[in-house]
Amino acid sequence: MNRLVAFLVLLISVGFTAWASLSMGQDTEEKSNTVLVIGTARITGDNIAKAKRQAINEAMTMGVERYLTERLGSQGMINNFHRIVYEIIPRAGEVVEHFNILAEDRVGGAYKVLIRLKINDKVMEEKLKETGLIIMEGPSIKILFLVSQVQLERDEILYWWSDPQGNPGLAPVELALHRVFQERGFTPINRLLYFPEGDYSDEMKSFELSDEEALQWGRLYSADVVIYGKCDISPGVSVSVDLKALGVKSGLGLAQGSQTVYLEEKVREIEELIGAIERAVDGVATDLVPAMMGEAEAEKPTPRELEVALKGFGSFRQVREVMEFLKRDIKGVESVKQTRIRGNYIILSVQFLGEEDSFLEMVSKNKNLSFDMNVERTVEGPILFSIGK
């Protein structure tokens, strides 16, 4: 009987160690952007080799689509669908670091392959930057728009800073700018909500602003970036935008661009006009966004690595819940990785923007876990998360 009990204890211990090791392997594979996917191609004229190549290409495309869906989320995929299908997916092979064929077979008139592929993070990041598909991390960048609207047919010019205290409503070009940049993860400043305190000169109310005058407006509204320029509207002909982005803290011009959208017929509804302006702004945003993100990255603090030890966790579900909790609910956490096992402890590496005291306080006060967890700092070791006594 004693031998049986000893054997069961040993079996449970070995099983837990194997589970934890497997968990680490699974997590590492997930974090290394490895995707398992099946590709299918129809066989024509008994040309198996051609069908196999086509099935591999389809699998690679599907793998990149799955990766993007995970990374951008459903709303990101919807907002950026046009760029994804025209600029990212056709070049799917360029972001695949390597792939392995795990299984293949002829199924009726089709050929199927099961492949494991790994996405190259750095290459994908460059592709996303090139197309303006940037994932915002940390505090969002606040943008102030100083873009005039000129309707050539009516000889009408609208620009809100001519009479800022008059609080004029948002012009169609401002609405379009808000929509486009909000969809990309930025925070447009709504000038209607408040008027900033401070002095402004007559030059700052000019139709054509200098860089310095635009920056002064940005400082008054506590913006991170100012986008200024003009939008020319010729009803029934075209909509043109010419925009420039300035970094408020650096005082530097970041990027500029222009775009013209030609109209097939005269625009009658305001929403149609806003839609046309959005298409023009969207084209310019592709040039502006990477430089704006570069400005933000230059000012971003370097995260510190915190080591966290998990003790008393009885299932991988609980470990996974803690990892997801840190990433989702603790502001400043950039990444959480399971690194190793040390005795009865599972060790996590947490990249955190801030001080250790701040991290401990936020974790201790947050109650979004499904179980009670003790949080404490050890003398010279890692931060300890424990369940039970």
N, C-alpha and C positions, 0 to 999 in steps of 0.2 A: 504493500500500500504506500509506504514511504517512498519507494522507488518510483511509483506511478506519479505521486504528487511532485516529486523532484523533476521528473521528465516533463510534466505539464508546465511547471514554472519555467523550465529551460526553453520549452517550445514557445511559450508566450513571449519570453524575453527576446529570443531569436526573431520571432515574428514581428515584434515591435521595431527591432533594429532594421530588419529588412524593409518593413513598411516605411520607416523614416527615410532610409536610404533611397528607396524607390520614389518617395514623395519628392526628395531633393532632385532626383533625376528628372521626374516629370515637370517640376517647376522650372528647372534649368532649361529643359527643352522648350517649355512654353515661352519663357522669357527670351530664348534665343531666336524667336520668331520662326520656328519650324512648323510647317503645315503638312498635313496628310490629306491627299485629295485624289479622286479618281477622274481620269480623262477618257473620253470616248470619241471614236471616229468611225465613220462608215467605210467599209472595205469596197473598193471599186476595182473590178477587173482582177481580183485575186492579188492585188498589190498590197501585201501585208506590211512591207517596210514603210510605204507611204502612209498607210493608216496608223501605224505605230507612231511615226513622227507627228502626225496631226493630233493623235490622242495625247502625246506628251505636251505639245503646244497648248492644247485646250486645258490640260491639268495645270500648267504653269500659269495660265491666265486666270483660272478659277482660284488658284492659290493666292495670287496677288489680290484678287477681288476680296477674298476672305480676310486677308491681312488688313486691307484698307477699311473694310467694314468694322473690324475689331478696333482699329485705331481711331477712325473718324467718328464712329457711331452712326446711328440711322440718320440723325439730322444733318451731320456733316456730309454723308453720302448724298442726301437729297439736295443740299445747298450747292454742292460742288459736282453734281452728276456730269455736267457737260465737260468739265476739265478732266474728270476721271476717265470717261469713255473715249475722249479724243486725244488726251495728252499722256495719261499714265498707262492705261491698259494696253494700247498698241505697242508700248515699249516694255512690256512685262519682263521679257527675257533679260533686260539690262539690270534689273534689281534682284534677280535670283542669284544668290551666291553659289549654290550647287544643289543638285538633286540626285536622288537614287531611285531606281525602279525597284519596287519591292515585290510586285507581282504583275503578271500580264496574261491575257487570255483572249481567245476569239470567242465571242458570244453571238451566235447567229451570223448576221451580216455586218457585225460591228467588231471593233477591236478595243479592248479596255486595258488601261494601265493604272496601277496604283503606285503613286510616287510620293516620296517625302522630299520636300524642298525647303530650303532655308532662305529667307529674305535678308539681303544685305542692308542693315539699318542705315549705314552712312550714305550709301547710294540712294536709298529711298528718301532719306532726309533731303538730299540735294534735289531730287526730282520734285519733291513737295515744295521746296523753296522756289524752284524755277517756275512752277505754275501758280505760286501764291497760296498753296494749300498748306498752311502752317498751323500746327497744333499749339494753341495758347496754353501755357503753363504758368501758374502763379497768378498774381494780380493782373487784371486785364489792362491794356494800354488805353488811356483816355485820349480821345481825339476831338479837337475843335475844328469845325469847318468854317472857312471864310471863302465861300465860293459864290460869285455873283451869277445871276441869271439874266441873260439878254435875249429878248424876243424881237428878232429882227423885223418881223412883219409889222409889229405895233410900235417899234422903236421904244420899247419898254425895258428899263433896267432895274433889277431888284438886287439890293445887297443890304442885309440887315444892319451892318455896322455903321451905316450912314446916320441912323437914329437909334442907337442901341437901347436907350431908355424908353423909346416908344414901343418896344417889345413886339415888333412885327411878327406875324405868323410864319411858320416854316414854309418856304417856297418849295415847289416840286423838286428842284435840284437838291435841296437839303434833305427832303424825305427819301429820295433815292440814295443819297450818300449814307444816311443813317442805316437804311436797310442793307446795303451791300457790305458795309464794314461791320455791322452787328452780326451778320451771318458768318463772318470770318473770325469772330471771337473778340473783336475790339469793343470798346465802350464809347460810343458817341456822346458828347456832352450836349445835353438839351438846354440850350441857352434860354428857353422860355421859363424854366423853373426858377431861375434866380439871376439877378444882375450883380456882378462882382463889385466889391468896393475897390476904389483906387482911382488914380488920375489917368485920363487919356487925352491925347492932344488932338488938334484938328486934323493933323496928318493921318492919325489912326482912323479917321472917318472917311478917308479918300476912297474913291472907286478902285484905283490901282494901288495896292499896298506894296511897300518894300518888304524885304525879308525881315528886317528889324521891327517894322510896325506890326507885321503878322505875329512875330514872336512876342511882342508886348501884349497882344490880345491873348496869346496862349498862356502867358504868365498870370494874367488877371484871372483867367478861368481855371488855373491849376491843371492845364493840359500837359500830357506827355509829348504829343505830336500835334502840329497844326497842319492842316491841308488847306491850301488856298489856291485860287485860280478863278476860272470862269466857265460858264456853260452857255453856248450860243444855240438858240433854237430857231430854226427856219421851218415853220409849219408846212407839212406836205413834202419837205425836201430832206432835212437832216437835223440831227442833234450832235453837237460837238462839245467835248469837254477837254479842258487843258488844266492839269492839276500839278501841284508841287507839294512835297511833304518836307516839313522842317522838324528837327528834334529840338524841343524846347530847352532841355537841360544843356545839351551840347551847343545849341545855337547854330547848328550846321544844316545845310540843305542835304536831305537824304536821297531823294529821287524825284523825278518828274516824268510826266508822260501825257500823251493826248490820244484821243480816240473819237472817231466819227461814225455814227450809225445812220444809215440812209433809210428814209421812210418810204414805204410803198404807197401810202395814201395819207391824206390830211388827218392829223390826230384831232379827234373830237372830244374824247373823254379825258379827264385829268389823270385817271389811272393808266390810260394808254401812254400819255406823255411821260409819267413817272417810270413806266416800264421801259420806254425807249431810252430815257436818261440812265436808268439802271444798267442797261446793256452797255452803254458807253462807259460808265463809271467802272463797271466790272472789268472791262478790258484794260483800263489804266491801273486798277488795283493790283493786277498781276505784276506790274512793274514796281509799284510802291511798297507792297506788303513785305517782301524780303528785306528791303532796306530798313523799314520800320521795325521789323523783328530784330535785325542786327543791332539797332540802337538799344532796344530793350535788353538784349543779351549782354551787351557791353556793361550795362548797369546792374545786371543780376548778380547777387552775392553768391559766393561759392558755398555749396552745401557741405555740412560736416557729416562724417560717418559715425553713427551710433550703433553699438553692438547690444542686441537684446537677446536674453536667454529665456526660453520658455520652459517651465517646469510644471509637471503634473498634468500635462495635456494628454488625454486618453484617446483621442482620435484625430485623424488628419483633418476632419471637418472643422474641428475647433482651431487647429493651426491655420487653416485656410481662412477662417472667419476673422482671426486676428490680423492676418496680413491684409485682407481686403479692408478691414476696419481702419487700419493705419493709413492706407492709401486714400480711402474715401472720406474719412471724417477728421483726420488730423491735418490741419492747415500747415503747410510747409514741408510735408513729407513728399519727396520726389520719387523715391523708389523703395521697395522692400524686397529683399532677396534672402532665401534660405541658403545658408552657406555650409554648415557642417553640423555634426552631432558630437557633443562632448559629454560622455557619461550618460546621465539621464536628462540632459538638456538638449534642446534644439536651438541652434544659434541663428539669429536673423541679423542681417546687415541693413540698416535704415539710413538712407540719405535724407538729411533734414536741413532746411534753411532756417537756422535759428539756434538758440542756446539750449543745452540739455535740460535746464530747469524748466524752460517753457514747454518742451516736449513732454516732460513728466507731468506737469500741471494739466496740460490738455488731455492726456491719456487718462489721468486719474479722475477728471471731472466728467468725461464723456461716458454715457451709459448706453451706448448703442450696440453692445454685445448681448448675446442671448444667455450669457452665463456671467457669474461674478469672477472678477480677476483682480488679484493683488498686484500693485505696482510699487517697486522699491528700487532704490539705488544701492548698489553694493560698494564696499570701500574701494577696492581697486579692480573690480571686475566689471562685467556688463550690467546693463539695466536688467532687472529681473521681473518677468511677468509670471505669476504662478496661480494655479488653481488649487484650492484646498489649503490645508494647514501645512 
